[in-house]
Amino acid sequence: MPGTSPPSLPPEAAQDQTEPELQLRPGRFRQWRQRERHPGPISRQVRWLTPGLGVKRWFTLFALCSLLGAFAFLHLTWTGPLHYSATRWILYLNALTDPQVVPLWVVGAVMTLLALIGAVTSMVMLSRSILQAIGSDPNTALDQIHSVRTLSRGPRVVAVGGGTGLSKLLSGMKAHSGNLTAIVTVADDGGSSGRLRESLDMIAPGDLTDCYAALSDSPVLSRLLLHRFGRGEGLSGHTFGNLLLATLSEEQGGLADAMQDVHEILKVRGQVFPATTRPATLVAELSDGRTIRGESQLATHKGDAQIVRVHLDPPELPALDALLSAIRQADLIVLGPGSLYTSILPALLVPDIAAAVRASPAPLVYVAPIMTEPGETDGMALKDHDAALSKHLGRAPDVLLLNSTPVSLEVRDRYALEHAQILGSRNMTSQVRRRVVYAPLLERGPVAHHDPQAIARALLSLKKQWGVGTARPSKLKI
């Protein structure tokens, strides 16, 4: 976490340690989360004072103009034709109280306060009426202003990958920046994505749907995008989000021309782009000389062989200009978390994307997986991940971000049944070791997944300590 030093022990040693004793009790934690999600009336009003919303300056101007107007009106009534009426009004107010009990100036202060409350209330109600007239929800106005004003000044982060890991990173980062760009692999050929891809000759939409749901400002829409039909001929197994993207692709003649429509419809906080707009097949070359075609075939047919290299067929694939522009302007480029060979590398194998990442001055951070992936990264350590990225991309990550939170024995045993184990950092060379940064990234629960907020904190800390164009620090702290 920001402000703390990285653990001195590598993850393998850290796994044998017990969990930290200082924890929030479940009841307290639930109460805290409830307050975070549903702030009270006072908390919501205080949020209007958040720096950068562009509200305090106008409220201050309103207060100053009101004060100036009060003095100007006082001058008008005292020196003009309203002098008689103002005098009668003052005498009337003075008669309402006993000066020996309540000073006369208190009456004037109370009347001024009531007038100010009435003026502010009228401004609020006028704003609510205007928002309702244009179809906006006044109760969400603060969140929308916060998104536009504050998050628009957040760091420009480009995240590359796919699957659950990328969507978790995006859901954590969207609370800190609106300048997020997800570059999503579209080589999936299994499940709902594979069926749509084969029948409509389109790019695989599944990982795109997950990212759109993670970045959507609407909780209801996020839930609908991920809804999977459990029945219905031709519908069973498909998610609503996949069908929506398939519809837009069919209507626009491909998703390349539908990106702006997708972003407007789904109201996402940031941008989500497919790595390429043409269907592509992942091809893996194995150490025993075999070649496997198709992402879905890799885990079941690899066997004991190691993956030597992967490439896309066809190899020359286009990338959207907006995507390449986001890479060039990025403050931070993040790879993962996600499957090395089936989520991260397929996106980096698009030639223009690889060239843009190699040329970018932004720090390149690899969020390493917590566990190995059966049928894909069996027996691989962190140094092997680094080598694979360097070989395929032509640029080594500047930071290898590795989890330091101990994984419970229960979780490890569950993964062992599937022949997965904790990703190790054994036998690292000095060149690799000096780029490793440990941080507590594990999400609480029965599975070894990354915690969205923990990833966001770690990346923001890295960004703060290592600005674009600065020399690599000798020691990074999370």
C-alpha positions, 0 to 999 in steps of 0.5 A: 500500500502507498507509504509502506515499504515492500516486503523483504521476503519473496512470495514463496516465503511469505506464503508460510506466514500467517495472515496479519492480525489487524483486520476489520471485523466482518460486521464493521467491514460491512457497515463501512462498505454500506456507508461508502456505497450509500452516503448520508445526506450530510456526506453527499452535500460535503462531497460538493466541496471536493477539489476540482468539481468547479462548484466551490468557486461559483458558490463563493462568487454567489456568496460574495455577490449576495453580500455585495447586493445586500450592502448595495440594497441597504444603500438604495433603501437608506438614500432613496425613495424606499427609506420610509418603507425600510424604516417601517420594516426595521421597526416592525422586526424590532417589535418582535423581540425584547432587546433586553432578551435578544439583541436587535442584531440577532433578528437581522442575522436570523432574517439574513440566514433565512433569506440565504437558505431560501435563495440556495434552495431556489437554486437547487430546485431550479437545477433539479427541474432543469436536469429532470427536463433534459432526462437526467437524474438529479440524484446522480448529478454529483457522481457525473460531475465528479466523473467529468471534472475530477476523473478527467485529470487522472493519469492516462492508463492503458491496460492490455489483456483480457478475461477476468483480470483486466476487468478487475483492474479496470473496475478498481482504476475507474474510481481514480481516473477517467482516462482509461483505455483497455486494449482487449484480446479478440482471439477467443474461439470458445464458448459464446464468443467462439460461436458468434465469431464463427457464425457471424465472422466477427471478432470475439466479443466476450472479453470486450463485454467484461471490460464494458461492464467493468467501466460502465457507470450504470450498475444495472447496465453492468449486470445486464451486460453479463447476464447469460441466457440459460435457455432458449434455442440459439440464445442459451449460453450467450451473454446479453453483452455479446449479443449487443456487440454482435448486433452492432457489428452486424448493423455497422459492418464490423465493430471498427465503425461501431466503437463510438456508438458502443461507448455512448450506449454503455456510458463507460468511464474510459475507452475499450478497444479490440486489439484488432478489428479482424478475426484472428486465430492464435497459433502456439508452437510447442517444444516438441515440434507440434503446433496448436491452432485456437486458444480453446485448444491450447490447454487440452492439447499442450500436454507436458510440452512447453510453449516456445512461441505464439503468433496470430494468423493472419499475422498482419492485422490492423489496429484502430488509430484511436487505440494507437493514439492512446498508447502514445499519450499514455502515462502508464501501460499495464499488461494484465493481470491475465493469462500470459499466452491467451490474453496478454500476448495475443493483443501485443502480437498486433504489429502496430500495437507492439510498435507503439508500446516499444516506442512509448516513454511510459513505464511498462508494468506487468501485473503477474498472475498469482497462480500458474495456469494449467495447460498454459504456464505450468512450471513457469516462474516469474523470470519465464514470464518476463522472458516470454514478454521480452521475446514476443514484444521486443521490450522488457517490462520496467516493473514486474508487480508481484503479489506479497499477500500469503495465499491460504493453505485451503486455497492452495490445496484447491488449486493443486487439485487442478495442478496449479501452484503459486507463481514463484520468483525462484532463480531470478537473475539480478537483471530481473530481481531489480525490476520486481516490486511486491505489493499486497494484491490478493482479494479475500475469498475462496479463489486467488484473484487480484483485488481491484482496489489493491491493484489500483493503489499499487499502480497509482503509487508506481505512477506517483514515484515514477513519472513519465520521462524520469529515470528508473528509481533504484527502489520502488515502494508500495 
